Amino acid sequence: MSTSTRAPNAVEEDRLIAQGVDDEPPANNQRTFAQRAALFVSVLSAAYAFWHVFTLNVSPVETWAFRILHVAGALCIGFLAYSAATVDAPSRGNPKLIKVLAALLALPALYSLVIVFQMSQLIAAGEMIEPDMETWQFGIPLAVTTVGAVLCTWLLRPEGNKFNWLDATLVLAVITSTAYLMVHLDGSALRMRAGTPFASPGNAWAAMTGLILILELTRRVAGGALVVISAIFVLYSFVGPYLPGFLTHDGFDFSRFFSYIYTDAGVLGATTAVSSTYIILFIVFAAFLQASKVGDYFVNFAFAAAGRARGGPAKVAVFASGLMGMINGTSAGNVVATGSLTIPLMKKVGYNGKTAGAIEAAASTGGQIMPPIMGAGAFIMAEITGIPYSDIAIAAIIPAVLYFLSTYLMVDFEAAKLGMRGMRSDELPQFSKMVKQIYLFIPIIILIVALFMGYSVIRAGTLATTAAAVVSWLTPVKMGPKSIFKAFDMAGVMSIQIITVCACAGIIVGVIALTGVGARFSSILLDIAENSQLIALFFAMCIAILLGMGMPTTAAYAVAASVVAPGLIELGIQPLVAHFFVFYFAVISAITPPVALASYAAAGISGANPMATSFTSFKIGLTAFIVPFMFFYNAALLMEGEWFVILRAFVTACIGVFFLAAAIQGWFWGAHANWIVRGILLIAALCMIEGGLYTDIGGALLAIVAIILNKFFKGKAAPNPMVSTRGMD
């Protein structure tokens, strides 16, 4: 093992298990450049990340300009870093032909860029710009370049791992469309006319180009599902007059729609506002932690703390994924980061591949609901609701604890049923020596303290990032100028996917606002529910999960927050409860069959059947489907109310989660539980989780009955413990 993962005070190499957890695995279409090309892309991505930190803390930029440049930078780096197909896919076209086509397609965009320069001179001279100039000399040539280059990358599919000139043409299209928006932004004409019948045609052409580029990069970094959904919403804006029922609307012409969608009501709206401030800043924070190998320490610490317990590697997965979730806000990313280590170890101590993958998927999904850094969705929630992020993080504490407690108990009871032991002490890092490195948690502690002290999220994130660099000097992995540059480079590349997804989600949110379909859907939700909040919540749950199956969590929550949450609020549900409810189900869609992205990623590592893994992860994460209903009926679980009310709700909910895990796993009081006992435990769990005084008493009485019955009809005892090192030689 390299010295980068060795603890001070001579912790033995062979005792540290985690190595390379912090290494960001490349996507299957992410290019790996060599020499000068690699340096160029690294400088570009590092400068992009540093520009955000500098702008947010030192030299603010006007809001619209900042967001436009934020999206444009992500598009430029994205087209350089990600190919149109997998890197190992063979090219369909002749390399010389591809270069010739790229050169021909670049000419119209270059011409459009020259026209933008002429427009800037006319604006400076106070002269009017003719509509024909904007359409025929700027808009149409730019559209020809963009559409042509995208189609050529699809049809010819240039060699994936090498930079190709068609992607350079797309970068040129990004620069040209952005230049138009920035030139016209100075006079505020773009802001005042966008989305109105008076919008300039050039604005619409630049916006249309921007949308095509966003959709193409989204396809490359996040798959086709979100692109298809976004394209359907765009089409809906034009065909509304021909649709029946609540879907109908008056329709919009080309100029009005595209000029509207690229404003702060659409692409430049709440989702991009969050990605350009909070998300990019916390990605930089995560990159600094990764560059200093803190992720390796988190996993080794988890092994030292929980590895000896029965089913040790599975419990490590729960702890490590929760810790890594603080610096990695995606379920599938968490699975890849920690699952590549924990899943093989789980299989070696006795878990089958299906269960090992399911445990990792369920635990990794919980990372997105683990405060203080809860992934992008929580930041978007703060932006939409106006509730301070610190309040949202505090409200998330108890639900996150309940989720991870449930997952831990599921794992523990499964290990008990199979008679597992943990790993031997000589196979694990020494806990006493790992504790001596507890200072590596200082950056996260500073982040939490700063938020509680009332610092802005931006200032708190910046302080935590600085602390990560300072703390690294207490370890063998000292962050000097080279490491800091690498961290900014890593942050720039890591941010591309989430920024692109946020921009793409902004398209959907903009269409919902423009067409008014969200308000009409809320009215229908109210009619269906007939003023029953429970029925409304059930429909909201289904919609959030369905959206999450087709798109990343960030986009799923953003859309559900626009469509579903307003209707729940109209029913009298508190805004925090309504948005948390939607957010939770958008997150756990990652382990919900039939499309469970986190489970599928785990199955790829474990070698098990993806569908079987998703159903098992659904069972293990079942508490997450109940927790949102819990805090709807008992707001004390969101830290609302007197402290003793909150404490009682927390304690009884924990007991209820224990009974629920026992009922699902069929293991209670040291023995297998029959179906009668499991049924009683399930009812007791729901009573305790509900949180009322009488339901708590009823749940306690039912638990006593379950204990007596389990003693009287004692089930099969656990088998003899299995050797912890089975298959590890």
C-alpha positions in Angstrom: 0.0 0.0 0.0 1.3 3.5 -0.8 2.3 5.8 2.0 -0.6 8.1 1.1 -2.9 5.8 3.1 -0.6 5.1 6.0 -1.5 6.6 9.4 1.1 8.3 11.4 2.7 6.5 14.3 3.6 3.6 12.1 0.2 1.8 11.6 1.2 -1.3 9.7 0.6 -1.3 5.9 -1.2 -4.7 6.0 -3.6 -3.5 8.7 -5.1 -0.7 6.6 -7.8 -2.0 4.3 -9.0 1.0 2.3 -6.8 2.2 -0.5 -7.8 4.5 -3.3 -11.3 5.1 -2.0 -10.8 8.8 -2.8 -9.8 8.1 -6.4 -12.7 9.2 -8.7 -13.5 6.3 -11.1 -13.8 7.6 -14.6 -17.1 7.2 -16.5 -17.0 4.8 -19.4 -17.1 7.7 -21.9 -14.6 10.0 -20.0 -11.5 10.6 -21.9 -8.0 10.2 -20.4 -5.7 12.6 -22.1 -1.9 12.5 -22.3 0.8 15.1 -21.9 -0.1 18.6 -23.3 -3.8 17.8 -23.9 -4.1 16.5 -20.3 -2.4 19.7 -19.0 -4.7 21.9 -21.0 -7.9 20.3 -19.8 -6.5 20.2 -16.2 -5.7 23.9 -16.3 -9.1 24.7 -17.8 -11.1 22.7 -15.2 -9.0 23.9 -12.2 -9.4 27.5 -13.4 -13.2 27.0 -13.7 -13.4 25.6 -10.1 -11.2 28.3 -8.7 -13.1 31.1 -10.5 -16.2 30.0 -8.6 -14.5 30.1 -5.2 -12.9 33.5 -6.0 -16.1 35.0 -7.3 -18.3 33.7 -4.5 -16.0 35.0 -1.8 -14.0 37.9 -3.2 -15.3 39.5 -6.4 -19.0 38.9 -7.1 -20.3 38.9 -10.7 -23.8 40.0 -11.7 -26.3 37.2 -11.2 -27.3 36.4 -14.8 -23.8 36.8 -16.1 -22.5 34.5 -13.4 -25.0 31.8 -14.2 -24.5 32.0 -17.9 -20.8 31.7 -17.6 -21.2 28.9 -15.1 -23.3 26.8 -17.5 -21.0 27.7 -20.5 -17.9 26.7 -18.6 -19.4 23.3 -17.7 -20.4 22.7 -21.3 -16.9 23.6 -22.7 -15.2 21.3 -20.2 -17.8 18.6 -20.6 -17.5 18.4 -24.4 -13.7 18.1 -24.0 -13.8 15.5 -21.2 -16.7 13.3 -22.3 -17.0 11.6 -25.7 -20.3 10.9 -27.5 -19.8 7.1 -27.0 -17.8 4.8 -24.7 -14.1 5.3 -25.0 -13.5 1.7 -26.2 -16.2 1.9 -28.9 -14.8 1.7 -32.5 -15.2 4.7 -34.7 -17.7 4.5 -37.5 -16.2 7.3 -39.6 -12.9 8.0 -41.3 -10.7 10.3 -39.2 -9.9 12.5 -42.2 -13.6 12.8 -43.0 -14.4 13.8 -39.4 -11.8 16.5 -39.5 -13.2 17.9 -42.8 -16.8 17.9 -41.6 -15.7 19.6 -38.3 -13.9 22.3 -40.3 -16.9 22.9 -42.6 -19.3 23.0 -39.6 -17.1 25.4 -37.7 -17.2 28.0 -40.4 -20.9 29.1 -39.8 -20.2 29.3 -36.1 -17.1 31.5 -36.7 -19.2 33.7 -38.9 -21.8 34.0 -36.2 -19.1 34.9 -33.7 -17.9 37.7 -36.0 -21.5 39.0 -36.2 -21.8 39.0 -32.4 -18.7 41.3 -32.4 -20.4 43.6 -34.9 -23.5 43.6 -32.8 -21.4 44.7 -29.7 -20.1 47.6 -31.7 -23.6 48.6 -32.9 -24.9 48.4 -29.3 -21.9 50.6 -28.1 -22.7 53.1 -30.8 -26.4 53.2 -29.7 -27.7 51.8 -33.0 -30.4 49.3 -33.6 -29.8 45.7 -34.6 -31.9 44.5 -37.5 -34.0 41.3 -36.9 -32.7 39.8 -40.2 -29.1 40.2 -39.0 -30.0 38.3 -35.8 -31.8 35.6 -37.7 -29.9 35.0 -41.0 -26.4 36.2 -40.1 -26.3 35.0 -36.5 -29.0 32.5 -35.5 -29.3 30.2 -38.5 -25.6 29.7 -39.1 -25.1 28.9 -35.4 -28.0 26.4 -35.5 -26.5 24.7 -38.5 -23.2 24.3 -36.7 -24.7 23.0 -33.5 -27.2 20.5 -35.0 -24.8 19.4 -37.7 -22.0 18.7 -35.2 -24.3 16.8 -32.8 -25.7 14.6 -35.6 -22.2 13.9 -36.9 -21.0 12.7 -33.5 -24.0 10.4 -33.3 -23.6 9.0 -36.8 -19.9 8.9 -37.2 -19.0 8.3 -33.6 -15.4 9.4 -33.5 -12.9 7.4 -31.5 -13.9 7.9 -27.9 -10.6 8.2 -26.0 -9.1 10.8 -28.3 -10.2 14.4 -28.7 -12.0 15.0 -31.9 -12.7 18.2 -33.8 -16.4 17.7 -33.8 -16.4 18.3 -30.1 -14.2 21.3 -30.6 -16.9 22.6 -33.0 -19.5 22.2 -30.2 -17.2 24.1 -27.8 -17.1 26.9 -30.5 -20.9 26.9 -30.6 -21.0 27.2 -26.7 -18.6 30.2 -26.9 -20.7 31.9 -29.7 -24.1 31.5 -28.1 -22.6 32.6 -24.7 -21.0 35.7 -26.3 -24.4 36.8 -27.8 -26.1 36.4 -24.4 -23.3 38.4 -22.6 -23.2 41.1 -25.2 -27.0 41.7 -25.0 -27.1 41.3 -21.2 -25.2 44.5 -20.6 -28.0 46.6 -22.0 -30.7 44.6 -20.0 -32.7 44.3 -23.2 -32.4 40.5 -23.0 -33.8 40.5 -19.4 -36.7 42.7 -20.1 -37.9 41.2 -23.4 -37.1 37.5 -22.8 -40.3 35.4 -22.8 -42.4 38.2 -24.3 -43.6 38.8 -27.9 -40.9 41.5 -28.1 -38.0 39.1 -27.5 -35.3 39.5 -30.1 -34.9 36.6 -32.6 -31.2 36.3 -31.8 -32.0 35.7 -28.2 -34.2 32.8 -29.2 -31.6 31.3 -31.5 -28.8 31.5 -28.9 -31.1 30.0 -26.3 -32.1 27.1 -28.6 -28.5 26.4 -29.3 -27.9 26.4 -25.5 -30.7 23.9 -25.0 -29.4 21.5 -27.7 -25.9 21.7 -26.2 -27.2 21.1 -22.7 -29.3 18.1 -23.8 -26.4 16.6 -25.7 -24.0 16.9 -22.8 -26.7 15.5 -20.4 -27.0 12.5 -22.7 -23.2 12.0 -22.4 -22.9 12.4 -18.6 -26.3 11.2 -17.2 -27.8 8.9 -19.9 -30.8 9.3 -22.2 -33.7 9.2 -19.7 -33.5 12.8 -18.6 -32.9 14.0 -22.1 -36.1 12.2 -23.4 -38.2 13.6 -20.5 -36.8 17.1 -21.1 -37.5 16.8 -24.9 -41.1 15.8 -24.2 -41.6 18.8 -22.0 -40.1 21.1 -24.7 -42.4 19.5 -27.3 -45.3 19.9 -24.9 -44.8 23.7 -25.0 -45.6 23.7 -28.7 -48.4 21.1 -29.0 -50.4 22.2 -25.9 -53.3 23.6 -28.0 -53.9 20.1 -29.5 -54.0 18.2 -26.2 -57.1 17.4 -24.1 -58.0 18.1 -20.5 -55.7 19.7 -18.0 -52.8 19.3 -20.4 -54.1 21.9 -22.9 -52.7 25.4 -23.1 -52.5 28.2 -25.7 -49.0 27.2 -27.0 -46.0 29.4 -27.6 -44.1 30.5 -30.7 -40.4 29.8 -31.3 -39.1 33.2 -30.2 -41.2 33.5 -27.0 -40.5 29.9 -25.8 -36.7 29.8 -26.3 -36.1 33.3 -25.0 -38.1 32.5 -21.9 -36.5 29.1 -21.2 -33.0 30.5 -20.9 -33.9 32.9 -18.1 -34.0 32.8 -14.3 -37.4 31.1 -14.7 -35.8 28.1 -16.6 -32.2 27.1 -17.2 -30.8 30.0 -15.2 -33.3 29.5 -12.4 -33.3 27.8 -9.0 -31.4 24.6 -10.1 -28.6 26.6 -11.7 -28.6 29.1 -8.9 -27.8 26.2 -6.5 -25.3 24.5 -8.8 -23.4 27.7 -9.3 -23.1 28.5 -5.6 -23.5 25.8 -3.1 -23.0 22.7 -5.2 -19.8 23.8 -6.9 -18.4 25.0 -3.6 -19.1 21.7 -1.8 -17.7 19.8 -4.7 -14.4 21.7 -4.2 -14.6 20.8 -0.5 -15.1 17.2 -1.4 -12.2 17.3 -3.8 -9.9 18.8 -1.1 -10.9 16.0 1.2 -10.3 13.4 -1.5 -6.9 14.9 -2.4 -5.8 14.6 1.2 -7.0 11.0 1.3 -9.6 11.6 4.0 -12.0 9.1 2.3 -9.5 6.3 2.9 -9.3 7.3 6.5 -13.2 7.3 6.8 -13.4 3.7 5.5 -10.5 2.5 7.6 -12.0 4.2 10.7 -15.3 2.4 9.9 -13.5 -0.9 9.7 -11.7 -0.3 13.0 -15.0 0.7 14.7 -17.3 -2.0 13.3 -15.3 -4.7 11.6 -15.2 -7.0 14.6 -19.0 -7.0 15.0 -20.9 -10.0 13.4 -21.2 -9.4 9.7 -18.5 -6.8 10.1 -17.9 -5.7 6.5 -21.7 -5.1 6.1 -21.7 -2.8 9.1 -18.7 -1.1 7.8 -20.6 -0.5 4.6 -23.3 1.3 6.6 -20.8 3.4 8.5 -18.5 4.2 5.6 -21.2 5.0 3.2 -22.7 7.4 5.7 -19.4 9.1 6.1 -18.6 9.1 2.4 -22.1 10.4 1.8 -21.0 13.7 3.4 -18.5 14.2 0.6 -20.2 12.3 -2.2 -23.8 13.2 -2.9 -24.7 10.5 -5.5 -26.0 7.1 -4.6 -24.3 5.3 -7.5 -21.0 7.2 -6.9 -21.1 6.1 -3.3 -21.7 2.5 -4.3 -18.7 2.6 -6.6 -16.4 4.4 -4.1 -17.0 2.1 -1.1 -18.8 -0.9 -2.6 -15.7 -2.0 -4.6 -14.1 -2.6 -1.2 -17.0 -3.7 1.1 -19.0 -5.9 -1.3 -16.2 -8.5 -1.9 -15.5 -8.6 1.9 -19.2 -9.1 2.6 -19.3 -12.0 0.3 -16.2 -13.5 1.9 -17.7 -13.6 5.3 -20.9 -15.3 4.2 -23.3 -12.9 2.5 -24.5 -13.9 -0.9 -23.9 -11.5 -3.8 -27.5 -10.3 -3.9 -27.5 -9.3 -0.2 -24.0 -7.8 -0.2 -24.9 -5.6 -3.2 -28.2 -4.6 -1.6 -26.7 -3.6 1.7 -24.2 -1.4 -0.1 -26.9 0.2 -2.3 -29.2 0.9 0.7 -26.3 2.4 2.7 -25.0 4.5 -0.1 -28.4 5.9 -0.9 -28.6 7.1 2.7 -25.6 9.2 2.1 -27.8 11.7 0.3 -29.9 12.3 3.4 -27.0 12.5 5.8 -26.4 16.0 7.1 -24.5 18.3 7.0 -23.9 17.8 3.2 -27.0 16.1 1.8 -26.3 16.2 -1.9 -27.7 18.8 -4.3 -31.3 18.2 -3.5 -31.2 19.9 -0.1 -29.6 23.0 -1.5 -32.3 23.2 -4.1 -34.9 22.8 -1.3 -33.4 25.8 0.5 -33.4 27.8 -2.7 -37.1 27.0 -3.5 -38.6 27.2 0.0 -36.5 30.1 1.3 -35.8 28.0 4.4 -32.1 28.4 5.5 -30.0 25.4 4.6 -28.8 25.1 8.3 -32.5 24.6 9.3 -32.9 21.9 6.7 -29.7 20.1 7.8 -30.9 20.2 11.4 -34.4 18.9 10.5 -32.7 16.0 8.6 -30.8 14.7 11.6 -33.4 12.4 13.2 -34.7 10.9 9.9 -31.1 10.2 8.8 -30.4 8.5 12.1 -33.5 6.4 11.8 -32.6 5.3 8.3 -29.1 4.2 9.2 -30.2 2.6 12.4 -32.7 0.6 10.5 -30.1 -0.4 7.9 -27.7 -1.4 10.6 -30.3 -3.5 12.4 -31.3 -5.2 9.1 -27.7 -6.1 8.6 -27.2 -7.2 12.2 -30.2 -9.5 12.2 -29.2 -11.0 8.9 -25.8 -11.8 10.3 -27.4 -13.2 13.4 -29.7 -15.5 11.3 -26.7 -16.8 9.4 -24.5 -17.1 12.5 -21.8 -14.8 11.3 -18.8 -13.5 13.1 -16.9 -10.4 12.4 -13.4 -10.1 11.1 -10.4 -10.9 13.3 -8.6 -8.1 15.1 -5.4 -8.9 13.2 -7.2 -8.2 9.9 -8.4 -4.7 10.9 -6.8 -1.3 11.5 -6.1 -0.7 15.1 -8.9 1.4 16.5 -6.6 3.1 19.1 -4.3 4.3 16.4 -7.1 5.3 14.0 -8.5 7.5 16.9 -5.3 9.4 16.9 -6.2 10.6 13.5 -9.6 11.9 14.5 -8.4 15.4 13.7 -9.2 14.5 10.0 -12.8 15.1 10.9 -12.0 18.7 11.8 -13.0 20.2 8.4 -16.5 18.6 8.7 -16.7 19.8 12.3 -15.8 23.3 11.2 -18.5 23.2 8.6 -21.1 22.1 11.1 -20.1 24.7 13.7 -19.9 27.5 11.1 -23.5 26.7 9.9 -24.8 26.6 13.5 -23.0 29.9 14.3 -25.0 31.6 11.5 -22.3 31.8 8.8 -23.6 31.7 5.2 -23.3 28.3 3.5 -20.8 29.8 1.1 -18.6 31.1 3.9 -18.9 27.9 5.9 -18.0 25.8 2.9 -15.0 28.0 2.2 -13.7 27.8 5.8 -14.2 24.0 5.7 -12.2 23.7 2.4 -9.4 25.8 3.8 -9.4 23.7 7.0 -9.1 20.5 4.8 -5.9 21.9 3.3 -4.5 22.9 6.7 -5.3 19.6 8.4 -3.6 17.7 5.6 -0.3 19.0 6.9 -0.7 16.9 10.0 -0.7 13.8 7.7 1.7 12.2 5.3 -0.4 13.6 2.5 0.5 17.3 2.8 -1.4 19.5 0.3 1.1 21.8 -1.4 0.5 23.9 -4.6 0.5 20.7 -6.8 -2.1 19.0 -4.6 -4.2 22.1 -4.4 -4.1 22.4 -8.2 -5.1 18.7 -8.5 -8.0 19.3 -6.1 -9.3 22.2 -8.1 -8.8 20.1 -11.3 -10.7 17.2 -9.8 -13.5 19.5 -8.6 -13.9 21.0 -12.1 -14.4 17.6 -13.7 -16.5 16.2 -10.9 -18.9 19.2 -11.1 -19.7 18.7 -14.8 -22.4 16.0 -14.3 -24.3 17.7 -11.6 -24.1 21.1 -13.2 -25.4 19.7 -16.5 -28.2 17.8 -14.8 -29.2 20.9 -12.9 -29.3 23.0 -16.1 -31.3 20.2 -17.9 -33.7 20.1 -14.9 -34.1 23.8 -15.3 -35.6 23.2 -18.8 -38.4 21.1 -17.3 -39.0 23.5 -14.4 -39.2 26.4 -16.9 -41.8 24.5 -19.1 -43.9 23.8 -16.0 -43.9 27.5 -15.0 -44.5 28.7 -18.6 -47.4 26.4 -19.4 -49.0 26.5 -15.9 -49.3 22.7 -15.9 -47.9 22.5 -12.4 -50.8 24.5 -10.9 -53.3 22.5 -12.9 -51.7 19.3 -11.7 -51.9 20.5 -8.1 -55.6 21.2 -8.5 -56.2 17.6 -9.9 -54.2 16.3 -6.9 -56.5 18.1 -4.6 -59.5 16.8 -6.3 -58.3 13.2 -6.3 -57.3 13.4 -2.7 -60.7 15.0 -1.7 -58.9 16.9 1.0 -57.4 13.7 2.4 -53.7 14.5 3.1 -52.8 10.8 3.4 -54.1 10.1 -0.1 -52.3 13.1 -1.5 -49.1 12.0 0.2 -49.4 8.6 -1.4 -49.8 10.0 -4.9 -46.9 12.4 -4.2 -44.8 9.4 -3.1 -45.6 7.5 -6.4 -44.8 10.5 -8.5 -41.5 11.3 -6.8 -40.4 7.6 -7.1 -41.4 7.5 -10.8 -39.5 10.7 -11.6 -36.5 9.3 -9.7 -36.5 6.2 -11.8 -36.1 8.2 -14.9 -33.6 10.9 -13.9 -31.0 11.7 -11.3 -32.1 12.6 -7.8 -31.4 16.3 -8.2 -33.6 16.6 -11.3 -36.3 14.3 -9.9 -36.6 16.5 -6.8 -36.5 19.7 -8.7 -39.4 18.6 -11.0 -41.4 17.0 -8.1 -40.9 20.2 -6.1 -42.4 22.2 -8.9 -45.3 19.8 -9.7 -46.2 18.0 -6.5 -45.1 20.1 -3.5 -47.3 23.1 -4.2 -50.4 20.8 -4.1 -49.4 19.3 -0.8 -48.8 22.8 0.7 -52.3 23.8 -0.5 -53.7 20.9 1.5 -52.3 22.5 4.6 -49.1 20.5 4.9 -46.1 22.6 6.1 -43.7 23.6 3.4 -40.7 21.9 5.1 -42.7 18.6 5.5 -44.0 18.7 2.0 -40.6 19.3 0.4 -38.8 16.8 2.7 -41.4 14.2 1.8 -40.8 14.7 -1.9 -37.1 14.8 -1.5 -36.9 11.6 0.5 -38.8 9.6 -2.1 -36.8 11.1 -4.9 -33.6 9.9 -3.1 -34.8 6.3 -2.3 -36.0 5.8 -5.9 -32.3 4.7 -6.4 -33.2 1.5 -4.5 -36.8 1.1 -5.7 -37.5 -1.6 -8.3 -37.8 -1.9 -11.2 -35.3 0.9 -12.1 -33.0 1.1 -9.1 -29.7 2.8 -10.3 -27.8 2.3 -7.0 -28.8 -1.4 -6.8 -27.8 -1.9 -10.4 -24.4 -0.4 -9.7 -23.9 -2.6 -6.7 -25.0 -5.7 -8.7 -22.3 -4.9 -11.2 -19.7 -5.2 -8.5 -21.3 -8.2 -6.7 -22.0 -10.1 -9.8 -25.6 -10.8 -8.7 -28.8 -10.4 -10.6 -29.6 -6.6 -10.8 -33.4 -7.1 -10.3 -32.9 -9.4 -7.3 -30.5 -7.0 -5.8 -32.9 -4.1 -6.2 -35.7 -6.0 -4.4 -33.4 -6.9 -1.6 -32.1 -3.3 -1.2 -35.8 -2.2 -1.2 -36.4 -4.5 1.7 -33.3 -3.4 3.6 -34.2 0.3 3.0 -37.9 -0.2 3.8 -37.7 2.2 6.7 -37.0 5.1 4.3 -40.5 4.5 2.8 -42.0 4.9 6.3 -39.9 7.8 7.7 -41.5 10.5 5.5 -45.0 9.5 6.7 -43.5 9.5 10.3 -42.5 13.1 10.2 -45.8 14.1 8.5 -47.7 12.7 11.5 -45.1 13.8 14.0 -43.2 17.0 13.1 -41.1 16.5 16.2 -39.0 14.2 14.1 -38.0 17.2 12.1 -36.8 19.0 15.3 -40.0 21.0 15.6 -41.4 21.4 19.1 -40.2 21.3 22.7 -37.0 19.4 23.4 -38.7 16.7 25.5 -41.3 16.2 22.8 -38.5 15.8 20.3 -36.6 13.4 22.6 -39.7 11.2 23.2 -40.5 11.1 19.5 -36.9 10.1 18.7 -36.7 7.4 21.3 -40.0 5.8 20.5 -39.2 6.0 16.7 -35.9 4.2 17.3 -37.7 1.5 19.2 -40.3 1.3 16.4 -37.5 0.9 13.9 -36.0 -1.9 15.9 -39.4 -3.8 15.9 -39.7 -3.1 12.2 -36.3 -4.6 11.4 -37.1 -7.6 13.6 -40.4 -8.1 11.8 -38.9 -7.8 8.3 -35.9 -10.1 9.0 -37.8 -12.5 11.2 -35.3 -12.4 14.0 -36.3 -11.3 17.5 -34.8 -11.8 20.9 -32.0 -14.2 19.8 -34.2 -16.6 17.7 -36.1 -16.9 14.5 -39.6 -15.3 14.8 -42.7 -17.0 13.3 -45.2 -15.1 11.2 -47.5 -14.4 14.1 -44.8 -12.8 16.1 -43.6 -10.9 13.0 -47.1 -9.6 12.4 -47.4 -8.4 16.0 -44.0 -6.7 15.8 -45.0 -4.9 12.6 -48.1 -3.5 14.2 -46.1 -2.6 17.3 -43.5 -0.8 15.1 -46.1 1.3 13.3 -47.6 2.2 16.7 -44.3 3.3 18.1 -43.3 5.2 14.9 -46.6 7.2 14.9 -45.4 8.9 18.0 -48.7 9.5 20.0 -48.9 8.7 23.7 -51.6 6.1 23.3 -50.0 4.5 20.2 -46.7 4.3 22.1 -48.4 2.5 25.0 -50.2 0.2 22.6 -46.9 -0.5 20.8 -45.2 -1.3 24.1 -48.0 -3.7 25.1 -47.8 -5.5 21.7 -44.1 -5.8 22.0 -44.5 -7.5 25.4 -47.0 -9.9 23.8 -44.4 -10.6 21.0 -41.7 -11.3 23.5 -43.9 -13.8 25.4 -45.0 -15.5 22.2 -41.5 -15.7 21.0 -40.4 -17.3 24.2 -43.4 -19.7 24.2 -43.1 -20.6 20.6 -39.4 -20.3 20.5 -38.1 -20.3 16.9 -35.0 -21.9 15.6 -31.8 -20.6 17.2 -28.9 -19.2 15.3 -26.5 -21.6 13.7 -22.9 -21.9 14.9 -21.0 -18.8 14.0 -19.1 -19.1 10.7 -15.4 -18.4 10.5 -14.9 -14.8 9.7 -12.1 -15.5 7.2 -13.9 -17.9 5.0 -12.7 -17.5 1.5 -10.2 -14.7 2.4 -7.0 -16.7 2.0 
